[in-house]
Amino acid sequence: MEILKNLKYSKTHEWVRVEEGIAYVGITDFAQHALGDIVYVELPEVDSEIAKGDEISNIESVKAASPIFSPVSGTIVKVNEDLEDDAELINHKPYDAYIFAVELSNPEEIEELMDADQYEEFCETEGSH
C-alpha cells in the first residue's frame, strides 16, 4: 500500500493535496485496493458549495459502490473529466487521479486531517477489524 508523505488523509480514505488554496481530493491506494476494479465515478457539479463531511459523489467498482465524502469545505472549482471515460485511472494511479478540486473556505480544516504516518496507523487498525 502506498501512502504519500506530502498529502493529508481522512478517516473515510480520501486524500487531499493543497496547491495555492485549492484542495485536490481523491481516494487513497488503500481505498482503491478495497474497492477493486473501478468502473464508474460520479463527478460532482462545479460551483457547488460543500461542507466538510458532505457526501459529494459515488464511485462504483465491480465489487461495490462507495460514497466519496469531502474532507474540506469550500466551492468545487474543478472536476477530473478524464474519469468519465477512464474511471480505472484511480486503480492505476490513485494519487494522480483526483476526483474534484475545492477552493477552500476554511483552510484550517486541513490541519484536522491525518498526516501519512497517522493514516498508515489508521489503516493498520482498520485492517485488523
Beta strands, then each sheet from edge to edge (+ up, - down):
strand 1: 8-9
strand 2: 14-19
strand 3: 22-27
strand 4: 38-41
strand 5: 49-50
strand 6: 55-61
strand 7: 65-69
strand 8: 74-79
strand 9: 100-104
sheet 1: 1+ 2- 3+ 9- 8+ 5-
sheet 2: 4+ 6- 7+
end
